[in-house]
Amino acid sequence: MTEGSGRADLVAAWAIGIGVGLIALQLTWLAGNRVASVFWEAPVGPTIAFTTAVLVGIVVSIVAGRRLARKTTRA
């Protein structure tokens, strides 16, 4: 494996991790908004759901990116 190929694989691993995080954000937002709208009215429920979705998306992106990056550097 060349040096350039290793960097490309690392960038691809982080890009996939970010994509997985965005999917997690969307799913959390959809489910969380439904659940939050049962407990809270319009301004509070969606705000809590979106804030939770953003936090979940960030955490999933970091975890998935690190996991894939470690696998890339080992190979």
Sequence and secondary structure as in RCSB ss.txt:
>XXXX:A:sequence
MTEGSGRADLVAAWAIGIGVGLIALQLTWLAGNRVASVFWEAPVGPTIAFTTAVLVGIVVSIVAGRRLARKTTRA
>XXXX:A:secstr
  HHHHHHHHHHHHHHHHHHHHHHHHHHHHHHHHHHHHHS TTHHHHHHHHHHHHHHHHHHHHHHHHHHHHHHH 
